[in-house]
Amino acid sequence: MNDFRDNRPMQWLRRLFHRHVPRIPDALWRDCVARLPFLQRLPPHDLERLKRLCEALLDKKTFTSAGGLELTDEIAVLIALQASLPVLNLTLDLYDDMAGIIVYPAAFVVPQSEMDEAGVVHEWRAPVSGEALDAGGAVVLSWEDVEASDAPGYNVVIHEFAHKIDMGDGGANGCPPFLADYHRDIGPQAWQREFTAAYEDFTRQVDALDRQLPDDFDENDDVHASLHEALFAELPLDPYAASHPAEFFAVASEAFFVLPQPLADAYPEIYRLLSRYYRQDPLGAARHDAS
């Protein structure tokens, strides 16, 4: 693995690291912002605050490359930029439970386990695009999947950092920590009630669609894949949100920032709660820009 502080391409960051909080060159910042269409809703003063937050995150956390990836300024800034967006109106303290960020060139393989209804634990290894490790662990990302963040509603960086926020008061369970300085208008009981109801409703929808797939469904079969895409296209969230309450929160968070309208249409209370939690209103900003 390569640490960004010793990586040759990151000359501006290495040069300034021991003197000041690193300043991102303006041209690099503009290029990174331009690559993320969902940032266009932010007014200039918010973008400037986001830049300072991004610089602080780069200063506080170690970026490490793995799997032969050459870690560049652009990679570090693009990831830090997207990681900073959820806490734009909150605090970087929500990422205290994070050792650093590890970036692979593409999907990486991690051990998986699951207990079936009979109590038997099944273990296997599978490629993943991102992972947030609890108990002070790192956020691990696939750069190939980070670059795919322009896909509708998909953002692996926001997804994994939402998990890190969720882990702030223990393991990820879909109920993030409520901070006294920011979240006095959110009732934990109301949060649990609304998220549980939305998660159960979404799970029912996914289960109903799953039953329409062939018993021998194979995602590598073109016909089966086309049927799956057609069936699940109208869902307001990626079906992965049905796998666990923590995944519902993380998928809803990435949709909130990247493609909020379907989420708001299907689950207006979830959109409202996320807006209160993150202290941002992407749809309100879009309506303001259009007026």
PyMOL commands that set and color helices and strands:
alter all, ss='L'
color gray80, all
select helices_A, chain A and resi 4-6+11-17+26-34+37-41+44-60+73-87+92-95+143-150+156-169+188-210+222-232+239-243+245-258+260-266+268-278+282-290
alter helices_A, ss='H'
color red, helices_A
select strands_A, chain A and resi 2-3+62-65+100-104+108-115+121-128+130-132+139-142
alter strands_A, ss='S'
color yellow, strands_A
deselect
rebuild
show_as cartoon
